[in-house]
């Protein structure tokens, strides 16, 4: 294991340990374990803020899921770099409002079975397995929320999770071709596609309730400080592993990248610059949340963690800001509140479209963000909240439209006449 990879393991271990210890300190060891076990049976469909069951419980749940992901990456002998870091941090972020150990494991196992069927190593499918936990609500819903006896519903949830995970690699490959790597949450797009069929089957059998928003508004100092403290640790680390001047040069170099999938920023040689990019993204979007007057709750932490997660795998300060601006302008145009759950989460998760701004410029990024808000506010109902990465689903649709138009224009625009 190389030095840079050891540093990432240390940073993630520190974060997981801090979440677990803080959770235990807030609620006590017996209470936090009891509450975390109880959380496994709660509805995970969008939007269910786990901090409402206890901030310590949500933190401890995120720690357990994060530990599972880190262990899987280690034993799958996959390098811990931009892509794997993005997967682990994203899943941990969504463990504040959807992912639990119980609803993750069947999906991961299903992808593992697919790897065996395809005679591939699990390591080659590990990113799909981790991101595929976005379908966790499907498992939980079938197990505990369709009104069947547990002796029937629990096996049904397990088998459905295995089946969804098994077909996910095939679907993810096809979905990537649609948006050509300009939607960073490609597996979220794929999960939304699968969730669309699952939700309509459940609706047909009258086993799907209407969506509701459970949104925590209470202030918690540990939750409030989580992002800035972790961001500052990343920034300090970036200045320690490389000289400050080299870190700055690396950070500026990364801002010039489009971010189109798949592009591991750590492979550029700008290790300190990549860590700085991740840390600054965290601080920037934490400040945005405070500026619009939103509480720091589970879904907000999930949104900021996901932005940071892709700070080594597609997102930069430069290519995310135009998309954010587009969402803000669209929110104001349609007289919505910037701190309402829908527009706020769209502002954070819309950065899945950052490669469009990185490749085609500021105007394209703003337009993509504006359209994304319109799409994301309806797509959750299409898949019944079964895809936690709803913005990945909406982002895939938006990116596919924009890329089709932009590529057509690039191919068919008239040649400029330089003779006059």
C-alpha positions in Angstrom: 0.0 0.0 0.0 1.4 3.3 -1.1 1.9 6.4 1.2 -1.0 8.4 -0.4 -3.4 5.5 -0.1 -2.4 5.0 3.6 -3.3 8.7 4.2 -6.7 8.2 2.7 -7.3 5.1 4.9 -6.2 7.2 7.9 -8.6 10.1 7.1 -11.6 7.8 6.6 -10.8 5.8 9.7 -10.6 9.1 11.6 -13.9 10.2 10.3 -15.6 6.8 11.0 -14.2 6.7 14.5 -15.2 10.3 15.2 -18.8 9.6 14.2 -19.0 6.4 16.2 -17.4 8.0 19.4 -19.5 11.1 19.1 -22.7 9.1 18.6 -21.9 7.0 21.7 -21.1 10.1 23.8 -24.3 11.9 22.7 -26.7 9.0 23.6 -24.7 6.4 25.5 -23.5 3.0 24.2 -26.7 1.0 25.0 -29.1 3.6 23.8 -27.2 4.3 20.5 -26.9 0.6 19.7 -30.6 0.0 20.5 -31.7 3.0 18.4 -29.4 2.0 15.5 -31.0 -1.5 15.5 -34.4 0.0 15.5 -33.4 2.3 12.6 -32.9 -0.8 10.4 -36.7 -1.2 10.2 -37.6 2.4 9.6 -38.7 3.6 6.2 -35.7 4.6 4.1 -37.7 6.2 1.2 -37.0 9.8 0.4 -36.9 11.9 2.5 -36.5 10.4 5.9 -34.0 12.4 8.1 -32.4 9.9 10.5 -31.3 12.7 12.8 -34.9 12.9 13.9 -34.4 9.6 15.7 -31.3 11.0 17.4 -28.2 12.8 16.1 -26.0 10.2 17.8 -28.0 7.4 16.2 -27.6 8.9 12.8 -23.8 9.4 13.3 -23.4 5.9 14.7 -25.3 4.4 11.7 -23.1 6.3 9.3 -20.0 5.0 11.1 -21.2 1.4 10.8 -22.0 1.7 7.1 -18.8 3.5 6.5 -16.8 0.8 8.2 -18.5 -1.8 6.1 -17.6 0.1 2.9 -14.0 0.6 4.0 -13.6 -3.1 4.9 -15.1 -4.2 1.5 -12.7 -2.0 -0.4 -9.7 -3.3 1.6 -10.6 -7.0 1.1 -11.5 -6.5 -2.5 -7.9 -5.2 -3.0 -9.1 -2.1 -4.7 -7.0 1.0 -4.6 -8.4 3.6 -2.3 -8.3 6.7 -4.5 -10.7 9.1 -6.2 -13.5 6.7 -7.2 -13.5 4.5 -4.1 -13.2 7.5 -1.8 -16.2 9.0 -3.6 -18.2 5.8 -3.1 -17.5 5.5 0.6 -18.1 9.1 1.5 -21.3 9.1 -0.6 -22.7 6.0 1.1 -21.8 7.4 4.5 -23.6 10.7 3.7 -26.7 8.8 2.7 -26.5 6.9 5.9 -27.8 10.0 7.6 -31.1 9.6 5.6 -31.6 6.2 4.0 -28.7 3.7 4.1 -28.4 1.1 6.9 -26.4 -2.0 7.2 -29.5 -4.1 6.7 -30.6 -2.5 3.4 -27.0 -2.2 2.0 -25.9 -5.8 2.4 -28.4 -7.6 0.1 -27.6 -5.2 -2.8 -23.8 -5.5 -2.3 -24.2 -9.3 -2.2 -26.3 -9.2 -5.4 -23.5 -7.3 -7.3 -21.0 -9.8 -5.9 -23.1 -12.6 -7.4 -23.1 -10.8 -10.7 -19.3 -10.5 -10.6 -19.1 -14.3 -10.1 -21.6 -14.9 -12.9 -19.5 -12.7 -15.3 -16.3 -14.3 -14.1 -15.0 -10.8 -12.9 -13.3 -9.9 -9.7 -15.5 -8.3 -7.1 -13.0 -5.4 -7.1 -14.0 -4.5 -10.7 -17.6 -4.2 -9.6 -17.0 -2.7 -6.2 -18.0 0.8 -7.2 -21.3 -0.4 -8.6 -21.8 -2.4 -5.4 -21.2 0.6 -3.1 -23.1 3.1 -5.1 -25.9 0.5 -5.7 -26.9 0.8 -2.1 -28.9 3.8 -3.4 -31.7 1.1 -3.8 -31.6 0.4 -0.1 -35.2 1.8 0.4 -36.4 -1.0 -1.9 -35.1 -3.6 0.6 -36.4 -1.9 3.7 -39.8 -1.1 2.2 -40.4 -4.7 1.1 -39.2 -6.1 4.4 -41.3 -3.9 6.8 -43.8 -1.6 5.0 -46.0 -3.6 2.7 -48.2 -5.2 5.3 -47.2 -8.8 4.9 -46.2 -11.1 7.7 -42.5 -10.7 8.5 -41.9 -14.4 7.6 -42.8 -13.5 4.1 -41.8 -9.9 3.7 -38.2 -10.2 5.1 -37.3 -13.0 2.6 -39.0 -11.0 -0.2 -36.9 -7.9 0.7 -33.7 -9.9 0.8 -34.4 -11.7 -2.6 -35.4 -8.4 -4.2 -32.2 -6.7 -3.0 -30.2 -9.6 -4.3 -32.0 -9.4 -7.7 -31.6 -5.6 -8.0 -27.9 -5.8 -7.2 -27.5 -8.7 -9.6 -28.9 -6.7 -12.6 -27.3 -3.4 -11.7 -23.9 -3.8 -13.4 -25.7 -4.5 -16.7 -28.0 -1.5 -16.4 -25.2 0.8 -15.2 -23.1 0.1 -18.3 -26.1 1.0 -20.6 -27.0 4.2 -18.7 -23.4 5.5 -18.9 -23.6 5.4 -22.7 -26.7 7.7 -22.6 -25.1 10.7 -20.8 -21.5 9.8 -21.9 -20.0 10.5 -18.4 -21.5 13.9 -17.9 -23.7 12.8 -15.0 -21.4 11.9 -12.1 -24.0 9.9 -10.3 -24.3 7.2 -13.0 -25.3 4.4 -10.7 -28.0 6.7 -9.2 -29.3 7.1 -12.7 -29.3 3.3 -13.1 -31.0 2.8 -9.7 -33.7 5.2 -10.6 -34.4 3.2 -13.8 -34.7 0.0 -11.8 -36.7 1.8 -9.1 -39.1 3.0 -11.7 -40.2 -0.5 -12.5 -40.2 -1.7 -8.9 -42.3 1.3 -7.8 -44.9 0.8 -10.4 -45.2 -2.9 -9.6 -45.8 -2.0 -6.0 -48.3 0.7 -7.0 -50.1 -1.9 -9.1 -50.3 -4.3 -6.1 -51.3 -1.4 -3.8 -48.2 -1.8 -1.7 -46.8 1.7 -2.1 -47.8 4.6 0.1 -47.5 8.3 -0.8 -44.1 10.0 -0.3 -43.6 12.3 2.7 -40.8 14.6 3.8 -39.4 14.0 7.3 -37.0 17.0 7.7 -35.2 17.7 10.9 -35.0 21.4 12.0 -33.3 21.1 15.5 -29.9 22.5 16.0 -27.1 20.1 16.9 -23.6 21.4 17.5 -21.8 18.2 16.6 -23.7 18.0 13.4 -23.1 21.7 12.7 -19.3 21.3 13.1 -19.0 18.0 11.3 -18.3 19.3 7.8 -16.1 22.3 8.6 -13.9 20.2 11.0 -13.5 17.4 8.5 -12.8 20.0 5.7 -10.2 21.7 7.8 -8.5 18.4 8.5 -8.3 17.7 4.7 -6.9 21.2 4.1 -4.3 20.8 6.8 -3.4 17.4 5.5 -3.0 18.8 2.0 -0.5 21.3 3.2 1.4 18.7 5.2 1.8 16.1 2.5 3.0 18.7 0.0 4.5 22.1 0.2 1.8 24.9 0.3 2.9 26.3 -3.0 2.7 22.9 -4.7 -0.7 22.3 -3.2 -1.9 25.6 -4.5 -0.5 24.9 -8.0 -2.2 21.4 -7.9 -5.5 22.9 -6.8 -5.5 25.5 -9.6 -4.5 22.8 -12.1 -7.5 20.6 -11.1 -9.9 23.5 -11.7 -9.0 23.3 -15.4 -10.3 19.7 -15.6 -13.7 19.0 -17.1 -14.5 16.3 -14.5 -16.1 14.0 -17.0 -16.4 10.3 -15.9 -14.2 8.5 -15.3 -11.4 10.8 -14.1 -9.5 10.2 -10.9 -8.0 13.5 -9.8 -5.5 11.7 -7.6 -4.0 10.2 -10.8 -3.0 13.7 -12.0 -0.2 13.8 -9.5 -1.7 16.7 -7.6 -2.4 14.8 -4.4 -2.3 17.8 -2.1 -4.3 19.9 -4.6 -7.0 17.2 -4.7 -7.3 17.0 -0.9 -7.6 20.8 -0.9 -10.3 20.7 -3.6 -12.3 18.3 -1.4 -11.9 20.4 1.7 -12.8 23.7 0.0 -15.8 22.2 -1.6 -17.0 21.1 1.8 -16.5 24.6 3.3 -18.1 26.3 0.3 -21.3 24.4 0.3 -21.6 24.3 4.1 -21.4 28.1 3.9 -24.1 28.1 1.2 -26.4 26.1 3.4 -25.9 28.6 6.2 -26.4 31.5 3.9 -29.8 30.4 2.7 -30.9 29.7 6.3 -31.3 26.0 6.2 -30.8 23.7 9.2 -27.8 21.3 9.2 -29.6 18.0 9.3 -29.2 14.5 7.9 -30.1 15.1 4.2 -28.0 18.3 4.2 -25.0 16.4 5.6 -25.6 13.8 2.9 -25.6 16.4 0.2 -22.4 18.1 1.4 -20.6 14.7 1.9 -21.6 13.7 -1.6 -20.1 16.9 -3.0 -16.9 16.3 -1.1 -17.0 12.7 -2.1 -16.7 13.6 -5.8 -14.0 16.3 -5.1 -11.5 13.7 -6.1 -13.6 12.2 -8.9 -15.2 14.9 -11.1 -16.2 18.0 -9.1 -14.2 21.1 -8.6 -15.0 24.5 -7.1 -15.0 25.9 -10.7 -17.2 23.4 -12.4 -19.8 23.1 -9.7 -20.6 26.8 -9.2 -22.3 27.4 -12.6 -24.7 24.5 -11.9 -25.4 25.8 -8.4 -26.1 29.2 -10.0 -28.6 27.6 -12.4 -30.5 26.0 -9.6 -30.6 29.2 -7.6 -31.9 31.2 -10.6 -34.5 28.6 -11.4 -35.6 28.5 -7.7 -36.0 32.3 -7.7 -37.7 32.4 -11.1 -40.4 30.0 -10.0 -40.8 31.8 -6.6 -39.6 28.9 -4.5 -37.7 29.2 -1.2 -33.9 28.5 -1.4 -34.0 26.8 2.0 -37.0 24.5 1.2 -36.0 20.8 1.2 -36.4 20.3 -2.6 -34.6 23.3 -3.9 -31.9 23.1 -1.2 -31.1 19.4 -1.9 -31.3 20.1 -5.7 -28.7 22.9 -5.2 -26.3 20.5 -3.5 -26.9 17.3 -5.5 -27.2 19.1 -8.9 -23.4 19.3 -8.9 -23.6 15.8 -10.4 -23.8 17.9 -13.7 -20.6 19.7 -13.0 -18.8 18.0 -16.0 -21.2 19.8 -18.4 -20.0 23.2 -17.0 -16.4 21.9 -17.1 -16.6 20.8 -20.7 -19.0 23.3 -22.3 -18.7 26.4 -20.2 -20.5 28.5 -17.7 -23.7 29.1 -19.7 -24.2 25.4 -20.4 -23.7 24.7 -16.6 -26.2 27.3 -15.6 -28.8 26.1 -18.1 -28.2 22.5 -16.9 -28.7 23.5 -13.3 -31.9 25.4 -14.1 -33.5 22.4 -16.0 -32.3 20.0 -13.3 -34.4 21.7 -10.6 -37.5 21.3 -12.7 -36.8 17.6 -13.3 -35.7 16.6 -9.8 -38.9 17.8 -8.2 -41.0 15.2 -10.1 -38.6 12.3 -10.6 -38.8 11.1 -6.9 -42.5 10.3 -7.4 -41.7 8.2 -10.5 -39.6 5.7 -8.6 -41.5 6.2 -5.4 -38.5 7.4 -3.4 -36.9 4.0 -3.8 -33.7 5.5 -5.3 -31.8 7.5 -2.7 -29.8 9.2 -5.5 -32.9 10.9 -7.0 -30.7 13.7 -8.3 -28.5 11.1 -10.0 -31.7 9.9 -11.8 -32.8 13.4 -12.7 -29.2 14.4 -13.6 -28.9 11.5 -16.0 -32.0 12.6 -17.8 -30.9 16.2 -17.9 -27.3 15.3 -19.0 -28.6 13.0 -21.7 -30.7 15.8 -23.2 -28.0 18.4 -23.0 -25.3 16.2 -24.4 -27.5 15.1 -27.3 -28.1 18.7 -28.2 -24.6 19.9 -27.6 -23.0 17.1 -29.5 -25.4 17.6 -32.4 -24.6 21.3 -32.6 -20.9 20.6 -32.4 -21.1 18.1 -35.3 -23.5 20.1 -37.5 -22.6 23.7 -37.0 -21.4 25.4 -40.1 -17.6 25.8 -40.6 -16.3 29.3 -40.0 -15.1 31.1 -43.0 -11.7 32.6 -42.3 -11.2 33.9 -45.8 -13.1 37.2 -45.3 
